[in-house]
Amino acid sequence: MYQQMRLRIPKLNKYTLLFALLVIFIFLEILFVSPRLLEKQSDDVTQYQQLQAMAQSQKKDAVEQKMSGVHLVENDENKKGWELFASEATGTSDSQWVLKKVKVEFFSNDNSSFTVMGEVGEIDGTTRDMIIRGDVLTTSTNGYQFKTDSLRYTAKDKMMHSSDAVYMEGPPDKKGPGFKLNGLGLEVDLKSDKMTILNAVEAEKKIDGKNFNLNSNRAEFSNKSQEALFTGNVRMKLGETHLEAPSARFFYSNTQKSLERVLLYGGVQMAEQDKKATCRELEIDLLEDKMTLRGQPHVKQGDDEINGEEIVFLEGGKKVKINHVNLTGKPKK
């Protein structure tokens, strides 16, 4: 009789089963997942290397430069547009340059120029626009000087402008210093050689020993001559004479090298002690010491009134000349 043999399989407890499942899971992760992670890590390294290469390339294309004793010349349509000097310049060839101790000479079409000096400046390498800051001094060929905190140059329009407070000194003449003027805002047009104070103009000057003061909204000066134009609510005081008009133009004599005459126009009012007058235009001839009223002039002094086509005050008002006079007043006793 045969004895039946049984194979005895040991019992697996729950801890043994969990350990076996963990080993199987680790094996499968190594087999399927790890190659992908290795592949991704390799891709990341490649992208990082590409970014580094691009960054190095950009640095090479826009490397910062620093120069001392800078001298630059800009030509415009085969003519010299501007010439720049600076003690030092830092920047890139295709972007912003920062300059120290700047001096720029801007040339207009008729070979006149404006020289601008300042502590620091910036120039755009693409547009050639500039800004100069710090004790900025702008000088015209014929001697006008303008002081501002900053000044911007726009290459496309060939214009310089500032919104700062402005102090101006006009060129001196044979009789003494030129105008001294304060205002707000400056505009310089290289195409027309015009310099304009944009607002709040206050000017003073000595004329034949008399104090001269002027207020207006705007003032315009020329780099071709010493003529000046004041516009907008012009109020003048020359000695004891007060004048008001929309506009006043100042003319200089090239032969006498001094202020020759002043023309107020657009409707003029005059007051001097007990004398008052109105007219369309009034001309002050400083060389001949006479004042001429034109355009329906009307003068009133006390009870006397004078009308005519033209009224001329001579020798500082001591004498009067009237063309086509119409005199009214109370008869003298």
Summary of the structure (lengths in Angstrom):
residues: 333
radius of gyration: 41.3
end to end distance: 183.4
largest distance: 183.4
contacts: 968
relative contact order: 0.06
helix: 15%
strand: 59%
